[in-house]
Amino acid sequence: MGSSRVLVIGATGYIGRHVAKASLDLGHPTFLLARESTASSNSEKAQLLESFKASGANIVHGSLEDHASLVEAVKKVDVVISTVGSLQIETQVNIIKAIKEVGTVKRFFPSEFGNDVDNVNAVEPAKSVFQVKAKIRREIEAAGIPYTYVSSNCFAGYFLPNLGQVGLTAPPRDKVVILGDGNAKVVYVKEEDVGTFTIKAVDDPRTLNKTLYLRLPANTLSFNELVALWEKKIDKTLEKVYVPEEGVLNLIAETPFPANIGIAIGHSIFVKGDQTNFEIGPNGVEASQLYPDVKYTTVDEYLSKFL
């Protein structure tokens, strides 16, 4: 382990910081692309870069808009991992161009880290969000670049601290709103574990030109099961308010853009069950089966910290 040199693009972002940390922890020579203005500022991001540097990371100055800097950064590594945010998904075409020009990259991980965008039943505006990621996949394939797509499903930190209840900062103790019938199976993965599984896949031939699904058995629960687990922990029955699909669709239609993106993604995950309503085919592999040695945080353990 730890042979390939890894470039992380977006290393100060929400998931990027966990990918960068995992790369360092697992012994990879790690390079982080950062704007010079970010690195020299007094921001939280600059402090994070400094801490990564202290752990052995190499900071490379550049940006997605500066082709020459991208090419220089890509030349230094074997594997490129993009963790850019949703507003920068389309600009990953610039990374594809740089990788193609350099010609020596063994693997590209585009910014995915959610639903498998080739297996979704989403409505607008989530449909368009997923289509942008799918378009990047097709560009990578057309360019003949070796890839791994990480479908990590739900970030635990987005959903578990408040059980997906808007406006709450802790899990509810009186009533809970449930989209759909609450029976669709959903997968919750702690962000640190997303980083670990992603880096584990870097040098693994079994993940080459495949989608790596984080469909962790202990963390695959329906919303009803999730609520029942929480109720058991607090020894109390919550009032449950179910919003049928028609009600969810009306809510999406009535909510202004971009606030309705989150609701539409919720519809895909919690109503349609898009994280688990398909079998993993020959073009996919499942992370906990490939890496049984990774002791991931379970939903049960995660919820216990809110008691």
C-alpha positions in Angstrom: 0.0 0.0 0.0 1.0 3.6 -0.4 2.9 3.4 -3.7 1.0 5.7 -6.0 1.4 9.4 -5.9 -2.0 11.1 -5.4 -3.2 14.6 -6.3 -6.3 15.8 -4.5 -8.2 18.7 -6.1 -10.5 20.3 -3.7 -8.6 19.2 -0.6 -10.0 21.9 1.7 -13.6 21.1 0.8 -16.3 19.2 2.7 -15.2 15.7 1.5 -11.8 16.6 0.1 -10.3 17.1 3.5 -11.2 13.6 4.5 -9.8 12.2 1.2 -6.5 14.1 1.7 -6.2 13.0 5.3 -6.8 9.3 4.3 -4.2 9.6 1.5 -1.6 10.8 4.0 -2.6 8.3 6.7 -2.4 5.4 4.3 1.2 6.4 3.2 0.7 7.9 -0.2 2.9 10.7 -1.4 0.1 13.3 -1.5 -0.1 16.5 -3.5 -2.8 19.1 -3.0 -3.8 21.6 -5.6 -4.5 25.0 -4.1 -4.9 28.5 -5.3 -2.0 30.7 -4.2 -4.5 33.2 -2.7 -6.0 30.5 -0.5 -2.7 29.2 0.7 -1.4 32.7 1.6 -4.6 33.8 3.4 -5.5 33.6 7.1 -8.6 31.5 6.4 -9.6 28.2 7.9 -8.7 26.6 4.5 -5.2 28.0 4.7 -4.8 26.6 8.2 -6.0 23.2 6.9 -3.4 23.3 4.1 -0.7 24.1 6.7 -1.8 21.1 8.8 -1.7 18.8 5.8 1.7 20.2 4.9 2.9 19.4 8.4 1.7 15.9 7.9 3.8 15.6 4.7 1.6 16.8 1.9 3.0 18.8 -1.0 1.1 21.9 -1.8 0.9 22.7 -5.6 -0.3 26.1 -6.6 -2.8 26.2 -9.4 -6.5 26.2 -10.3 -9.0 24.5 -12.6 -9.0 27.6 -14.8 -5.2 27.7 -15.3 -4.4 24.9 -17.8 -0.6 25.2 -17.4 -0.8 24.9 -13.6 -3.1 21.9 -13.9 -0.7 20.1 -16.3 2.3 20.8 -14.0 0.3 19.4 -11.0 -0.9 16.3 -12.9 2.7 15.5 -14.2 3.8 15.0 -10.5 1.4 12.1 -9.8 0.0 8.7 -10.8 -3.6 9.2 -9.5 -5.8 12.3 -9.7 -8.8 12.6 -7.3 -11.2 15.4 -7.8 -13.5 16.4 -4.8 -14.7 19.7 -6.2 -18.1 21.0 -5.1 -21.3 20.9 -7.1 -20.7 24.3 -8.7 -17.4 23.1 -10.2 -18.5 19.7 -11.5 -18.6 20.9 -15.2 -15.1 22.5 -14.9 -13.7 19.0 -14.5 -13.5 18.9 -18.3 -10.3 21.0 -17.7 -8.9 18.2 -15.5 -9.7 15.7 -18.2 -7.9 17.8 -20.8 -4.8 18.0 -18.5 -4.8 14.3 -17.8 -5.1 13.5 -21.5 -2.2 15.9 -22.4 0.1 14.5 -19.7 -0.7 10.9 -20.7 0.8 9.1 -17.6 -2.1 9.1 -15.1 -3.0 5.6 -14.0 -6.4 6.5 -12.5 -8.9 9.5 -12.3 -11.5 9.7 -9.6 -14.0 12.5 -10.6 -16.0 14.3 -8.0 -18.9 11.9 -7.3 -19.4 10.9 -3.7 -23.2 10.5 -3.8 -25.8 8.5 -5.7 -24.8 6.5 -8.7 -25.8 9.0 -11.4 -26.2 6.3 -14.0 -28.9 4.7 -11.8 -31.3 7.4 -10.6 -35.0 8.2 -11.0 -34.7 11.9 -10.2 -37.0 14.8 -11.0 -35.8 18.3 -11.7 -33.8 20.1 -10.5 -31.9 17.1 -9.1 -32.1 15.4 -12.5 -29.9 18.1 -14.1 -27.5 18.0 -11.2 -27.0 14.3 -11.7 -26.8 14.7 -15.5 -23.8 17.0 -15.2 -21.9 14.3 -13.2 -23.0 11.6 -15.8 -21.8 13.9 -18.6 -18.3 14.1 -16.9 -18.3 10.2 -16.8 -19.0 10.0 -20.5 -16.2 12.6 -21.2 -13.7 10.5 -19.1 -14.7 7.3 -21.0 -14.5 9.0 -24.4 -11.0 10.2 -23.6 -9.9 6.7 -22.7 -8.8 7.7 -19.2 -8.7 4.9 -16.5 -11.2 5.8 -13.8 -13.0 4.8 -10.6 -16.4 6.4 -9.7 -17.0 6.4 -6.0 -20.7 6.2 -5.2 -20.7 6.8 -1.4 -24.4 7.5 -1.1 -25.4 9.8 1.9 -22.8 11.6 4.0 -23.6 10.8 7.6 -22.9 14.3 8.6 -25.6 15.7 6.3 -28.4 13.5 7.5 -27.8 11.8 10.8 -27.2 14.7 13.2 -30.9 15.8 12.7 -32.3 12.7 10.9 -32.8 15.0 7.8 -35.2 17.3 9.7 -34.8 20.9 8.3 -33.8 23.4 10.9 -32.9 20.9 13.7 -29.3 20.7 15.0 -29.9 17.4 16.9 -32.1 14.3 16.2 -35.8 15.0 17.0 -37.2 13.9 20.3 -40.9 14.6 19.6 -41.9 14.3 15.9 -40.2 13.3 12.7 -41.2 14.1 9.0 -40.6 11.1 6.7 -40.6 11.5 2.9 -42.6 8.7 1.1 -43.5 5.6 3.1 -40.1 5.3 4.8 -39.4 1.9 3.5 -36.7 2.7 0.8 -33.3 1.5 1.9 -30.7 4.3 2.3 -26.9 4.2 3.0 -25.2 6.5 5.4 -21.4 6.8 5.5 -19.3 8.8 7.8 -17.1 11.2 5.9 -13.8 9.9 7.2 -14.8 6.4 6.0 -15.6 7.8 2.5 -12.0 9.1 2.5 -10.6 5.7 3.6 -12.5 3.6 1.2 -11.6 6.0 -1.7 -7.9 5.8 -1.0 -8.1 2.0 -0.5 -9.3 1.8 -4.1 -6.4 3.9 -5.6 -4.0 1.0 -6.3 -6.6 -1.8 -6.4 -6.9 -3.4 -9.9 -10.4 -4.6 -8.8 -11.7 -1.0 -8.9 -10.2 -0.1 -12.3 -12.8 1.3 -14.7 -15.5 0.4 -12.1 -17.9 2.1 -9.8 -17.0 1.6 -6.2 -20.3 1.4 -4.2 -20.2 2.1 -0.5 -23.2 0.0 0.4 -22.2 -0.8 3.9 -24.4 -3.5 5.4 -24.6 -2.1 8.9 -25.4 1.4 7.5 -28.1 0.4 5.0 -31.4 1.2 6.7 -34.9 2.4 5.7 -36.0 5.7 7.2 -38.4 3.7 9.4 -35.6 1.6 10.6 -33.4 4.6 11.3 -36.2 6.2 13.3 -36.8 3.0 15.2 -33.1 2.8 16.1 -33.2 6.4 17.5 -36.5 5.7 19.4 -34.9 2.7 21.0 -31.9 4.8 22.1 -34.0 7.6 23.6 -36.6 5.1 24.9 -39.4 7.2 23.4 -41.9 6.9 20.4 -41.8 9.8 18.0 -44.9 11.1 16.2 -44.4 10.3 12.6 -45.6 12.6 9.7 -45.5 10.8 6.4 -45.4 13.0 3.2 -46.6 10.9 0.3 -44.8 11.2 -3.1 -47.3 13.6 -4.5 -46.8 15.9 -1.5 -43.0 15.8 -2.0 -43.4 16.6 -5.7 -45.7 19.5 -4.8 -43.1 20.8 -2.3 -40.4 20.6 -5.0 -42.6 22.6 -7.4 -43.5 25.2 -4.8 -40.0 25.8 -3.4 -37.9 28.3 -5.3 -34.6 27.3 -6.9 -32.0 26.4 -5.7 -33.6 25.5 -2.3 -35.6 22.8 -4.1 -32.5 20.9 -5.2 -32.1 19.3 -1.8 -35.8 18.3 -1.7 -35.5 16.8 -5.2 -32.4 14.8 -4.2 -34.3 13.7 -1.1 -37.1 12.5 -3.3 -34.6 10.4 -5.3 -33.0 8.9 -2.2 -35.9 8.5 0.3 -39.0 8.1 -2.0 -37.5 6.3 -5.1 -34.8 4.4 -3.1 -32.2 5.3 -5.8 -29.3 4.2 -3.6 -30.3 0.6 -3.3 -33.1 -0.2 -5.8 -30.7 -1.8 -8.3 -28.3 -4.7 -8.2 -24.6 -3.9 -8.4 -23.7 -5.2 -11.9 -20.4 -6.3 -13.5 -19.2 -2.7 -13.7 -19.4 -2.2 -10.0 -17.8 -3.5 -6.8 -18.8 -3.0 -3.1 -16.4 -1.4 -0.7 -17.0 -3.4 2.5 -16.6 -6.7 0.6 -13.3 -5.5 -1.0 -12.0 -4.1 2.2 -13.3 -6.0 5.2 -10.4 -4.7 7.3 -11.9 -1.2 7.3 -13.8 -0.8 10.6 -16.3 1.8 9.5 -18.4 3.8 11.9 -21.9 2.3 12.0 -25.1 4.4 12.1 -25.8 2.9 15.5 -22.5 4.2 16.8 -23.0 7.5 15.1 -26.4 8.2 16.7 -25.1 7.3 20.2 -23.1 10.5 20.3 -26.3 12.5 20.4 -27.6 10.9 23.6 
